[in-house]
Amino acid sequence: MTTLVWLRADLRLNDNPALYAAHQRGLKTTHVVYIYDTHTEPHMGAASKWWLHHSLQAMAQQLDGRLNLYQGDPKVILPQLCKKLGVTDVFWNRDYTPAGKARDTHIKATLTEAGITVKSANGSLLQNPWDVRNKAGEPFKVFTPFWKNLQTLPMRAALAAQCLPLQHDKDSLTLTALNLLPKRAWAGGLADNWTPGEKGAEERFEHFLNTILHSYSKLRDRPDKDGTSRLSPHLRFGEISPIRIWHRTQQEMEKRPEITKAAEHFLSELAWREFSAHLLYENPTLRTEPLRKEFNHFPWRTDYTADLKKWQKGQTGLPIVDAGLRELWHTGYMHNRVRMIVASVLIKNMLIPWQEGEAWFWDTLVDADLANNSASWQWVAGCGADAAPYFRIFNPILQGAKFDPEGDYVRKWVPELAKLGAKDIHTPWEADKITLLGAGLTLGKTYPKPIVDLKTTRTRALEAFQSLKQAG
């Protein structure tokens, strides 16, 4: 009798319900399997594949090389593996995404028909989506009541890592054979900034608790400071569980009451991730279709290809926008405050469909999470659940001055502007000729002029939103 554990976005040993259940089953042989899924869409972006390569490498080391790797369609591979290996019990942690859910339902039916026991568990969320409901028994559509309700629900205990009698399949692929590493040179920037794997996740979490959490409320919106957890890619690949984060943070609050406000703020951000996952579970087209259906008639521009490329490359002439997009390209990450700014400019000042921004983030973010990415873009666009009001249009100049007051973030990622002082760095086009000359700047040559006029495009966006209200 043989157990098979199918890993997906749960590349860890601690608090892994599927591995724990396999241990409890007590069979003599266990195969731990990862299948690089080439059939279920959406396919991973380039930055995510880079992370996956290194996360699998770390997981294989934790399992003493006994991680079995395969590539293709899990609906075909998993039944074949079970037959070949004589598997009697299969365990996995649930995938709540629309395509993942459909795939898993198909596989479970196939294996069950073959006489194999299949058991799944929640290993990626604080609660199953169907367990969080309002008084009418319906899913929440607004974050604040969702967050209040979530705090009243019992959280399961974190599970300890278990020692399993693992076996290696001679037909397992090598990690190199999965061909996950990008061919483009930017991968060096990813390696300089991240340590994928469970060990890297735990180290980052402890660093956050010990040195950053106390100032989280004050510094979390400052891209020029190390003021956030940066746990999002580790959560995306399941190298640390939200349950582990929840309980460990609660423990820290009990020991240090003075950090309670900051810790609660941090946990509310974890809850936004949860809210997004629940939204996607209830709304399978969240990635492509606005939740507010009137936005299907929004008057987007159609001639935007050239401007979209400038935005993607960080060549908009708006310093904090360009800094964010260059940080993204170099590190696979962008500070959350800056994500909102660059998204607002793309959607509201440039009138480019939010789906274009979502697709770019999907390809370039190491923390590209289907639910969080989709829900957040819809939030900025004003067409999602609990969305930002249509008239909230982030001004990148005011945002830059407020959250990067000395210009250090811009200087780091836009070196063309490095010699400008805090007074001019967010508005180089307003600097006098002597200042520009002293900074070695020629607008339109060494650094672009603004791609849009913020005032006129704000008016244009408000008129576009108003047209939706009138049509409704």
C-alpha positions in Angstrom: 0.0 0.0 0.0 1.4 3.3 -1.1 0.6 7.0 -0.5 1.1 9.8 -3.0 1.2 13.5 -2.0 0.7 15.9 -4.9 2.3 19.3 -4.1 1.2 22.4 -5.9 1.4 25.9 -4.3 2.4 24.4 -1.0 6.2 23.9 -1.2 6.9 23.5 2.5 7.2 20.9 5.2 5.7 22.8 8.1 2.0 23.2 8.4 1.4 21.2 5.2 -2.0 19.4 5.7 -1.5 17.0 2.8 1.9 15.8 4.1 0.5 15.6 7.6 -2.5 13.5 6.5 -0.2 11.2 4.6 1.8 10.6 7.7 -1.3 10.0 9.8 -2.4 7.4 7.2 0.7 5.4 8.3 1.4 3.6 5.1 4.9 2.2 4.5 5.7 4.1 1.3 5.1 7.7 0.2 5.8 9.4 -3.1 5.9 13.2 -3.0 5.1 14.5 -6.5 5.2 17.9 -8.2 3.8 18.1 -11.7 4.7 21.2 -13.7 1.2 21.8 -15.2 1.5 22.8 -18.9 -2.2 22.4 -19.6 -4.2 24.3 -16.9 -4.4 28.0 -17.7 -3.3 30.7 -17.0 0.3 29.5 -17.4 2.9 31.0 -15.1 4.7 34.1 -16.1 8.5 34.3 -16.6 9.2 35.7 -13.1 7.0 33.1 -11.4 8.7 30.2 -13.3 12.1 31.5 -12.1 10.8 31.4 -8.5 9.3 28.0 -9.0 12.6 26.6 -10.2 14.4 27.7 -7.0 11.6 26.8 -4.7 11.5 23.2 -6.1 15.2 23.1 -5.8 14.9 24.0 -2.1 12.1 21.5 -1.5 14.1 18.7 -3.2 17.0 19.4 -0.8 14.6 19.3 2.2 13.4 15.9 1.0 16.9 14.6 0.5 16.4 14.5 -3.3 13.2 12.4 -3.1 10.9 14.9 -4.7 9.5 13.4 -7.9 9.1 15.9 -10.8 6.9 15.5 -13.9 5.7 17.8 -16.6 2.5 17.8 -18.7 -1.2 17.3 -18.0 -1.9 16.2 -14.4 -5.2 14.7 -15.6 -3.1 12.2 -17.6 0.0 12.0 -15.5 -1.5 11.4 -12.0 -3.7 8.4 -12.9 -0.8 6.8 -14.8 1.6 7.4 -11.8 -0.9 5.9 -9.4 -1.3 2.8 -11.5 2.5 2.4 -12.0 3.4 2.9 -8.4 0.5 0.9 -6.9 -0.9 4.0 -5.0 -3.9 3.4 -2.7 -4.2 6.9 -1.2 -3.7 10.4 -2.7 -3.5 13.6 -0.7 -3.3 17.2 -1.9 -4.0 20.7 -0.6 -6.9 22.4 -2.4 -6.5 24.7 -5.4 -9.3 27.3 -5.2 -8.7 28.9 -8.6 -11.4 28.2 -11.2 -9.3 26.1 -13.6 -7.5 24.3 -10.8 -10.8 23.4 -9.1 -12.2 21.9 -12.3 -8.9 20.0 -12.9 -8.9 18.6 -9.4 -12.6 17.6 -9.6 -11.9 15.6 -12.8 -8.8 13.9 -11.3 -10.6 13.0 -8.1 -13.4 11.4 -10.0 -11.0 9.4 -12.2 -8.9 8.1 -9.2 -12.0 7.3 -7.1 -13.4 5.3 -10.0 -10.1 3.3 -10.0 -10.6 2.5 -6.3 -8.1 5.1 -5.0 -8.9 7.1 -1.9 -8.5 10.9 -2.5 -8.4 13.4 0.3 -7.9 17.2 0.1 -7.4 19.9 2.7 -7.1 23.6 3.0 -3.4 24.4 3.0 -3.4 27.9 1.4 -6.0 30.0 3.1 -7.1 30.9 6.6 -10.6 29.6 5.8 -12.4 27.7 3.1 -14.3 30.2 0.9 -17.6 28.5 1.7 -17.1 28.9 5.4 -17.0 32.7 5.4 -20.6 34.0 4.9 -22.6 37.0 5.9 -25.9 36.8 7.9 -27.8 36.0 4.7 -25.5 33.1 4.0 -23.9 34.8 1.0 -20.2 35.6 0.3 -19.0 39.1 1.4 -18.6 41.7 -1.4 -17.0 44.4 0.8 -13.7 43.9 2.6 -14.4 45.6 6.0 -17.3 43.3 7.1 -15.4 40.4 5.6 -12.4 41.2 7.8 -14.6 41.7 10.9 -16.2 38.3 10.3 -12.9 36.5 9.6 -11.6 37.6 13.0 -14.5 35.9 14.8 -13.9 32.5 13.1 -11.8 29.7 14.8 -8.5 29.2 13.0 -7.1 25.7 12.9 -3.8 25.0 14.6 -0.6 25.0 12.6 0.7 21.5 11.9 4.2 20.3 12.7 6.4 18.9 9.9 6.3 15.1 9.7 8.9 12.5 8.7 7.7 10.3 5.9 9.1 7.1 4.4 9.7 8.7 1.0 10.5 6.9 -2.3 12.0 8.2 -5.4 10.7 7.3 -8.8 13.3 6.4 -11.4 11.2 8.1 -14.1 11.2 11.4 -12.3 12.5 14.3 -14.4 15.5 16.5 -13.4 14.7 20.1 -12.4 16.6 21.3 -15.5 14.3 19.3 -17.7 11.3 21.5 -16.7 13.0 24.4 -18.4 11.8 27.0 -16.0 14.6 29.5 -15.9 14.3 32.6 -18.2 16.6 33.2 -21.1 16.5 37.0 -20.5 19.4 38.6 -18.5 17.1 40.2 -15.8 17.1 37.0 -13.8 20.3 38.2 -12.0 18.3 40.9 -10.3 15.8 38.4 -9.0 18.6 36.3 -7.5 20.1 39.3 -5.8 16.8 40.2 -4.1 15.2 36.9 -3.1 15.8 33.5 -1.4 13.0 31.2 -2.6 12.1 28.2 -0.4 10.8 27.5 3.0 14.0 28.5 4.8 14.0 31.8 3.0 10.4 32.4 3.9 10.9 31.6 7.6 14.0 33.9 7.8 12.1 36.7 6.1 9.2 36.3 8.4 11.3 36.4 11.5 13.2 39.4 10.3 9.9 41.2 9.8 8.6 40.3 13.2 11.8 41.3 15.0 12.9 44.4 13.1 10.0 45.8 11.0 6.6 45.0 12.5 6.8 47.6 15.3 6.9 50.4 12.6 4.7 48.7 10.1 1.8 51.1 10.3 4.1 54.1 9.9 6.4 52.8 7.2 4.3 50.3 5.1 3.5 53.0 2.5 7.1 54.2 2.1 8.8 52.6 -0.9 12.1 54.2 0.2 12.1 52.2 3.4 12.2 48.5 4.3 8.8 48.7 5.9 6.8 45.7 4.7 7.0 41.9 5.1 7.8 41.0 1.5 6.3 37.6 2.2 3.9 37.7 -0.8 6.0 35.5 -3.1 6.6 33.0 -0.3 2.8 32.9 0.3 2.2 32.6 -3.4 4.2 29.4 -3.6 3.1 28.1 -0.2 6.6 28.2 1.3 4.9 29.6 4.4 1.2 29.2 5.3 -1.1 32.0 6.2 -2.1 30.0 9.3 1.5 29.9 10.4 1.7 33.7 9.9 -1.5 34.3 11.7 -0.7 32.3 14.8 2.9 33.5 15.0 1.9 37.1 14.8 -0.8 36.6 17.4 1.9 35.1 19.7 4.1 38.2 19.1 1.2 40.5 20.0 0.7 38.7 23.3 4.4 39.1 24.1 4.6 42.7 23.0 1.3 44.5 23.5 2.8 47.7 22.2 2.9 46.3 18.6 -0.8 45.3 18.7 -2.0 48.1 16.3 0.8 47.4 13.8 0.2 43.7 14.0 -3.5 44.0 13.4 -2.8 46.2 10.4 -0.5 43.6 9.1 -3.0 40.8 9.6 -5.6 42.9 7.8 -3.3 42.8 4.7 -3.1 39.1 5.0 -6.9 39.2 5.1 -7.0 41.2 1.8 -5.2 38.3 0.2 -7.8 36.0 1.7 -10.7 38.3 0.5 -9.2 38.2 -3.0 -9.1 34.4 -3.1 -12.7 34.2 -1.9 -13.7 36.7 -4.6 -12.1 34.6 -7.3 -13.7 31.4 -6.0 -17.1 33.0 -6.3 -16.3 34.9 -9.5 -14.4 32.7 -11.9 -14.0 35.4 -14.6 -12.4 37.9 -12.1 -9.2 38.0 -14.2 -10.8 39.1 -17.4 -14.3 40.5 -16.8 -15.2 43.5 -14.5 -17.4 42.6 -11.5 -19.4 45.7 -12.2 -20.9 44.9 -15.6 -21.4 48.5 -16.7 -17.6 48.7 -17.1 -17.9 46.4 -20.1 -19.0 49.7 -21.9 -16.1 51.8 -20.6 -14.6 54.0 -23.4 -11.1 52.7 -23.3 -8.5 53.9 -25.9 -7.8 51.5 -28.7 -4.6 53.1 -30.0 -2.5 52.5 -27.0 0.2 50.0 -28.0 3.1 52.4 -28.1 2.2 54.1 -24.8 1.7 50.7 -23.1 5.2 49.8 -24.0 6.6 53.0 -22.5 4.7 52.3 -19.3 6.0 48.7 -19.2 9.6 49.9 -19.6 9.3 52.7 -17.1 9.6 55.5 -19.7 6.5 57.6 -18.9 8.4 60.7 -17.7 6.6 60.4 -14.3 9.4 59.6 -11.9 7.6 57.5 -9.2 5.8 55.5 -12.0 9.0 54.8 -13.8 10.8 53.9 -10.6 8.1 51.3 -9.8 8.1 49.7 -13.2 11.9 49.5 -13.3 11.9 48.0 -9.8 9.5 45.4 -11.1 11.6 44.5 -14.1 14.8 44.3 -12.0 13.5 42.5 -8.9 10.2 40.9 -9.9 8.5 43.0 -7.2 7.0 46.4 -6.7 6.1 48.1 -3.5 2.3 48.0 -2.9 1.8 51.7 -2.7 3.6 52.2 -6.0 1.5 49.4 -7.5 -1.6 51.5 -6.9 0.0 54.6 -8.4 1.3 52.9 -11.6 -2.1 51.2 -12.0 -4.0 54.4 -11.6 -1.9 56.2 -14.2 -2.3 53.4 -16.7 -6.1 53.0 -16.2 -7.2 56.6 -15.5 -4.7 58.9 -17.0 -3.8 56.8 -20.0 -7.2 55.1 -20.4 -5.6 51.7 -21.1 -7.7 48.7 -20.1 -6.8 47.3 -16.7 -6.4 43.8 -18.1 -3.2 45.0 -19.9 -1.7 46.0 -16.6 -2.8 42.7 -15.0 -1.2 40.7 -17.8 2.1 42.6 -17.4 2.2 42.1 -13.6 1.3 38.4 -14.2 4.4 37.9 -16.3 6.9 40.0 -14.3 5.9 39.6 -10.6 7.4 36.8 -8.6 4.3 37.1 -6.4 1.9 36.9 -9.3 -1.1 35.5 -7.5 -4.2 35.0 -9.7 -6.7 36.2 -7.1 -4.7 39.0 -5.6 -3.5 40.4 -8.9 -7.0 40.3 -10.5 -8.8 41.8 -7.5 -6.3 44.5 -7.0 -6.4 45.7 -10.6 -10.2 45.7 -10.5 -10.0 47.7 -7.2 -7.9 50.4 -8.8 -10.1 50.5 -11.9 -13.2 51.0 -9.8 -15.0 47.9 -11.3 -14.4 45.3 -8.7 -15.6 44.4 -5.2 -15.3 47.2 -2.7 -13.5 49.1 -5.4 -11.9 52.5 -5.1 -14.4 55.2 -6.0 -14.3 56.3 -9.7 -13.1 59.8 -8.7 -10.1 58.5 -6.8 -7.3 59.2 -9.3 -3.9 58.9 -7.8 -1.7 61.9 -8.6 1.8 60.5 -9.0 3.4 63.9 -8.1 1.6 64.2 -4.8 2.0 60.5 -4.1 5.7 60.7 -4.8 6.2 63.8 -2.6 4.2 62.2 0.3 5.6 58.7 0.3 9.1 59.2 -1.2 9.7 62.7 0.3 13.4 62.8 -0.2 13.3 61.1 -3.6 15.5 58.2 -2.5 13.3 55.5 -4.1 13.2 57.4 -7.4 17.0 58.0 -7.3 17.6 54.3 -6.8 15.5 53.1 -9.8 15.7 56.1 -12.1 19.4 57.1 -12.0 18.9 59.7 -14.7 17.3 61.8 -12.0 19.8 61.0 -9.2 21.3 64.5 -9.1 18.0 66.3 -8.6 17.1 67.5 -5.1 13.9 66.6 -3.3 12.2 69.8 -4.5 12.5 68.8 -8.2 12.8 65.0 -8.4 9.1 64.3 -8.7 8.5 67.2 -11.2 11.7 67.5 -13.3 9.8 69.2 -16.1 9.2 72.1 -13.7 12.9 72.6 -12.8 14.7 75.6 -14.3 17.4 75.2 -17.0 20.3 75.7 -14.6 19.0 72.9 -12.3 18.5 70.6 -15.2 22.0 71.4 -16.6 23.6 70.7 -13.2 21.8 67.4 -13.0 23.0 66.4 -16.5 19.3 66.3 -17.7 17.9 67.0 -21.1 14.2 66.4 -21.0 13.0 64.4 -24.0 16.5 63.0 -24.5 18.2 61.7 -21.3 14.8 61.4 -19.6 11.3 61.5 -21.2 8.8 64.3 -20.8 5.6 63.2 -19.2 3.6 60.8 -21.3 0.3 62.5 -20.3 -0.9 65.8 -18.9 -2.1 64.8 -15.5 -4.7 67.6 -15.2 -6.4 67.1 -18.6 -6.3 63.3 -18.5 -7.9 63.4 -15.0 -10.7 65.4 -16.4 -11.0 63.0 -19.3 -11.2 60.0 -17.0 -13.9 61.6 -14.8 -15.9 62.3 -17.9 -15.5 58.6 -19.0 -16.6 57.4 -15.6 -19.5 59.9 -15.6 -20.7 58.5 -19.0 -21.1 55.1 -17.4 -23.3 56.5 -14.6 -25.4 58.3 -17.2 -25.7 55.2 -19.3 -26.8 53.2 -16.3 
